[in-house]
Amino acid sequence: MLGVHIIGPRATDLIAEATLAVQNGLTLEQLDLTMHAHPTLPEAIMEAALAAQGRAIHIPNRSRLPATWGAPATSEVPAPSSRERTGEGRITPQATLPLHNREQQMVAPVKPPTPLPATAITAKKLELKKENRDFLLRIHRLMQLIRRFEERAQEQYTKAKIGGYCHLNIGEEAAVVGGILPLKLNDYIYTSYREHGHAIARGIDPRAVMAELFGKETGTSHGRGGSMHMFDAKLRFMGGYGIVGGHLPLAAGAAWAVKYHQQKDVVSCLFGDGATNIGAFHESLNYAKVFELPVLWYCVNNRYGMGTPVEAASAVKDIYKKACAYDMESIQVDGMNVREVLLRTSEIVGKVRADSQPRFIEALCYRFKGHSVVDPDKYRSAEDKEKFRKADPIVAFEHELEQSGLADEEYFKAVRQEIDAQVQDIIKFADESPDPKVEDLYKYAYAGEWEERQELRGNPL
């Protein structure tokens, strides 16, 4: 590309997609599958003017439209279906569909994974001994599943299967798995927008997670939430939230309800280091301590808030020390060591459950990718990234398992192949799932079904 004009409501999309294309070294054919059709300069100006009146309509690139666009479909040139529309004003030509679905041809049958049992996690349970082999290997498999799921999610984003924002847990698997597994099934979880791994670790079907990323009806939120809004009421996974720190007051409220009903549940609230610099963080911690609420504040400190290092944004570099201002027990753990995170989190959760006092955990880790899938990640040095790559939590755990004689490289290779096939099946499920019905646009907007409450229907225009 020699150059582009940048104007109009979709300018940031264009920048992000062009950056992603360059970062991944895409060919022109692959670029065709990745980028939205953006308007010409006159169309962009018109669209910007319409946007000022709240009437913006993104205009597809005319050169990409079939000759019969807007005309009745014929047997020679079928009209684009809803499945071929992958975004606002975005048309996937018929000729490119085989490339989009190439992974379907490689799917191999795979048995459903066995979920990890809800069992007490103790130091003895985490010892590298033969009697713990099955439990430890299932933890390893879960970490591998999250890693491969996220890698393939990034790939699907470049193929225009996933729209909107998309934040990955790659590199954070130990902090994610270690922070979720110690919780009981009756405990509540509130987390932020980087939550695909949290949902999978909680036991949500990975197919439903991927389907949500694809915006499909079979997704965790019926395709209405996307990457940042996973949800499962039965598993008390109360959602990912797109507003930084916006869910902390909600977690405090949930903990208040738990205490009011005299239950023994724990509310776990997971967030990033960037959320600790906002007012809602301090208000929520203060409120939780004043009213002695059973909430675990769990900070996944991946060392960067978007592109800003922690030490450049926070007056206190060690995040866990911020909880001391509220007379709250707080600890810092190695978020790259899954056994350490599991043990220390289990201990803290047990204390919260026993005395209904809030506590704080900071899990130090490192995300291997940029802030989101379109972040070129130029603000971190190659040396810095390589240093933490050598501390990969999955590789480190595999080394422990191998050194203790519980597994070997052949086993790890077989697991990777099995998981790769499973994730292929997950993608196939999401891709073939139906889109939400247009007539259901207002469904789930209010408590109770929209169609059953005539007083709410009115005239949407």
URTA-V373716 format. One record per pair of residues at least 24 apart in sequence whose C-alpha atoms are under 6 Angstrom apart, sorted by the first residue. I is the first residue (numbers start at 1). GAP is how many residues later the second one is. D is the distance in whole Angstrom. If there is no record, write none. Layout:
I:GAP:D
I:GAP:D
This chain:
8:36:5
8:40:5
16:358:5
20:354:5
33:126:5
34:124:5
34:125:5
34:126:5
36:54:6
37:24:5
58:31:5
59:30:6
60:29:5
104:324:6
107:314:6
107:317:5
107:318:6
108:313:5
110:312:6
143:30:6
146:51:6
161:53:6
162:51:6
162:52:5
166:61:6
166:206:6
166:207:6
167:27:5
167:205:4
168:26:6
170:197:6
170:198:6
171:195:6
171:196:5
171:197:5
172:195:6
174:161:6
174:162:6
174:164:4
174:219:6
175:160:5
177:24:6
178:160:6
178:163:5
178:164:4
182:164:5
187:78:5
187:79:5
187:80:6
188:48:5
188:79:5
189:48:5
189:49:6
189:78:6
189:79:5
189:80:6
190:48:5
190:49:6
190:79:5
191:49:5
191:78:6
191:79:5
191:80:6
192:48:5
192:49:5
192:79:6
193:35:4
193:47:5
193:48:5
193:49:5
207:219:5
210:220:6
211:219:4
216:218:6
216:219:5
217:217:6
217:218:5
217:219:5
244:31:6
245:30:5
249:35:5
255:38:6
255:39:6
255:40:6
264:89:6
266:28:5
266:29:6
267:28:5
268:27:6
268:28:5
269:28:5
269:29:6
270:28:5
270:29:6
271:28:5
271:29:6
272:27:5
272:28:5
272:29:6
273:28:5
274:31:5
286:40:6
292:64:6
292:65:5
293:63:5
293:64:6
293:65:6
294:58:6
294:62:4
294:63:5
294:64:5
295:63:5
296:62:6
296:63:5
296:64:6
297:63:5
298:62:6
298:63:5
299:63:5
300:63:5
301:62:6
301:63:5
301:64:6
302:63:5
302:64:4
302:65:6
306:65:5
320:42:5
328:31:6
329:30:5
330:29:6
330:30:4
330:31:6
331:30:5
332:29:6
332:30:5
332:31:6
333:30:5
334:29:6
334:30:5
335:28:4
335:29:5
335:30:5
336:29:6
336:57:5
337:56:6
